[in-house]
């Protein structure tokens, strides 16, 4: 193991904690139901005029030099309160090949009920396997709260650094884990058999000191299968939720810098816990599986 690779591990786990979980999800141990390969969601954009939920806000920081404007729309109403199952949960990703070995990530969560809602403590680590050697990264710790049926990402600690977020996580938003935290998926209050849910999230960010302006639009469609499936979660039964996510970002002047289209499949236990998730890249030939994450232990 070279010094450079050892130094890179904390960066890998930080990126994993902030990105991978949110895109990829957990698997039942025995039963492994798979949606049809050609499963699709109607490619229809949300009609903003008919959206039932709308949030528009603006905030500034650093003496008003940084400005973030957000618009969020959802065309559904909750069918349940945002309650989750207290307990301990462990998730692991599939192995990713490296030039001289493999890497995988592990995420552990403790969910505690509080008088004001729920607190979620996440500890994430990555592991590099080279022959008989296993190198473990420094842990990344994340704190999340559920208050008044809303999920918030509070802060993250990586090594000696702390990142304060206080970010509201909504279904289909561009937050950490693409708004799907496995032990508290933000779509959970809306999930019911046969439901189709569409969201639109628009961000306009300006940093006056650096002369940077970025506008992103994220269109998301969720489709819940009509039938429950067997799965190895707390209740043994899961909803199958398919999510198609389209994102486009542009800099000032209209220069396009990124565009993505992804298909996510989540198996959500009747307790509200995700027990398996897969992510597919719809921009690549054959729509390859990008990543998978599984629930491997709970109590």
N, C-alpha and C positions, 0 to 999 in steps of 0.2 A: 504494500500500500504506500503510494507516494505521498509526500507532505502536501502536495497540491490537492490530491483527492481527499485527504483527511480534512483539509480546510474547506473544501467544497460541500462536505456532508451537511453542516448546519444550514447552508443555503438551500440545499436540496429539500431538507425536511421543512424549512420555512415555506418554500414554494408548494410543497405537498400539502401542508396544513392549510394554506390559503387558497389552493386551487384544486388539487386532486380530489379531495373528499367531496367537494361540491360538485364535481362533475361525474363521479363514478360511485357505484354503490353495491352493497352487501348481498350475500347469497345464502339461501337456506342450505343446510347441510345435506339432507337426503334428497328430497324432491327438488328438482331444478327446472321449473316450468319455463318455457320459452315462448314468446309471442311469435306469431307468424312472421317470416322474414320480410314479407311485403306489407306488413301492417303499416297503415298510414293514417294521418290526421288531415282533415280538410284544411287546405292551405288558404285560410281565410283570415284576413286581418281584423282585429277588433274594431268594431264600430264605436268610436269614442262617444258619439252622441247618445248611445244606448248603454254605455258603461254604468254599472251600478255603484262601483267604488271608485273614487277619484281622490288623489292626493297631490297637491301642488305646494311646494315649499322652496324657500331660498335661504341659504345661510352663508355667512362670511367668516373669515378667520385672518389672522396676522394683520390686524389693523385694516381690514377690508381689502387687502391686496389679493386675496383668494376668494372667489365666489363660486358657489355651486348651486345651480337651479335644477330641481327635479320635478318631473311630472310622471305620475303613475296611475294606470287605469286597470280595472279588472271587471269583467262582465259576469260576476257571480256573487252570491251572498253565502256566508258561512252556513254550514248545516250542523255544526257542533262547536262547542267552546274549544279553545286551544289548550287542551290538557294532555300531559304526557305521562309515561309510566316511570316513576322513580326507580332507581336502581343503577347497576353497573353494567356497562356494555363494552365489548372489545370488537374492533373491526380490523380486517387486514386486506390489503390490495393484492392483486395477482403479481407474479414476478415480472419485472421488466428487465430485458437483457441489456448488459453492458459489454464493453469491448473485452473485459477480462473477468466477467462474473455476472451477478444479478443484483437487483435491488427491489425491495418491497417496503411498504410503510404500514405502520400499526397505529391505530387510533383508539384510545381508551376514554370513556366518558363516565362521569358520575353525575346522575340527575337527582337533585334534592328538591323536595317541595318546601316552599317557604310561605310565611303568612301573606306575602304580596304576590306569590306566583311560583316560579320555578327557577332554580339556578343550575346551570350546566357547566361543569368543569371538564375541559378536554386536554388530554396529554397526547401529543403526537411524536412519533419517532420514525426514522428511516433506518434501514439496515442494508449494508452492502455485503454480499457473499462472494468470497474469492476462494474457491477450493474449500479447505477446512476452516478458513478464517471468516469471522463475522464482525464487521465494524458497525457499531451503533452510534447514531448521531446524538447530539444534545437534544433534550426534549423541548418541544414548543408547547406552551400552555395557553389555552384560550378560555375566556369566560364569556358565557352567554346568559341572558335572562329572558324569561317569558313573563310579561306584565300586561294585564288587561288584554289578554288574547293576542298579544303582539310579541314577536321575537326580536331581541336586540343582541347584537354582537358588542360586548363591552370593551374588552381589551385583549391583547396578545402579548406574551412574554417569550422572547427567543434569546437564550443566553442572558446577557446583561442588558438587553434592550427591551423596552416596553413600548407598545404601540396602542394608543388610546383610539378607539373607534366610535363607540356610542352610535352605532349604525343600525337603522331599522331595516330588518330583513323581511321582504315581502315576496310572495310567489312570483317567480319570473324576474325578479330584480337582479342587478348585476353584482350583488354582494358576495361575500365569501361563500364558497360551496354552491355558487349559482343559486342561492336561496334554498338549497336542500341540505339542511343539517340532519344527519341520519337519525339522531335520537329525538329530533324536534323539527320535522320537515314543515316549512311554512305553508305548504299547500294543504296540510292535513285538515284544517277546519273546513275545507271545501270539498273533500273527497267523498263521493258516493257513486254507486254503480251507474255506469252509462253516462256520467257527466262529462261535458266538454267545457273547458274553462280557457278563456283567452286573456292575456295581459299585454300591456304596452308600457314600457319604461323608457323615459327620455331624460338624458343627463346633459347639461350644458355647464362645462367647467372652464373657468378662466383664472389664470395666474398672471396678474398684472406685472409682477416683478420680473418674471421670466418671459413675458410676452407670449404665453401659451394659451390657446383656446381649443377645447376638444368637445365635440358633441357626439354622443352615442345614442343609438336607438335599438332597443331590444324588444322583439316581438316573440311572444311565447304562447304556445297552445298545449294544454294538457288534455289528455283523453283517458278516462277511467274505464277499464273493461267492465262489461255487464256482469261477469261472473267472478267470484272469488276463487283463489287457487290454494292448494295445500302448500305450506312453507314451514321451515323450522324457525319459527319465532315464538314469542311469548304465548300467543294464542293458537298458533298452528294454522291460521288462515290469513291470506293476504289479498289486498287490492293490487291490481296491476295498473300502474299509471305510466303512460307514455307521454313524453314531453318533447316537442320540437321547438328548438330555440334558434332564432335568427338574430344576428347582431351585426350592426354596421357602425363604424366610427369614422368621423371626419375631422380634420383640423380646420383652422380658420382659412377661409377662402375656398372651401369645398373640396380640398384635396383628400381623397379617400385613403385611409391608412390601414384599415383592416375590415374584414368581413368574414363571418363564420355561420355555419349551419350545422347543428348537432341534433342527434336523436338520443334521448336518455330514456331508459326503462327502469322504473322503480317498483320494487315489491314492498308494499307497506302493510305491516301487520295490523290487525284490528286494534291493537293497543296504541297505534300511531308511530311505531318504530319501523324504520326502514331495515329490511333484512337482506336485501340484495339490490345492487344497481349496476347498470352497464351504460357505457357511453359510446356512441358511434359517430364517426365523422362523415357527414353527408356530402361534403365537398370532394371526397376522394372516391375513385372508382371502386365499386363493390361495397361502399359504406363500411370500412373496416372497424372492428371493435378497438377502441382506443384504450379503454381501461375498465376494470371491474373491481368492486369492493364487496366484501362479505362480512356479515355478522358471524363471529366465531365463538362468542361466549357472552352470556348474560346471566344476571341473577338479581 
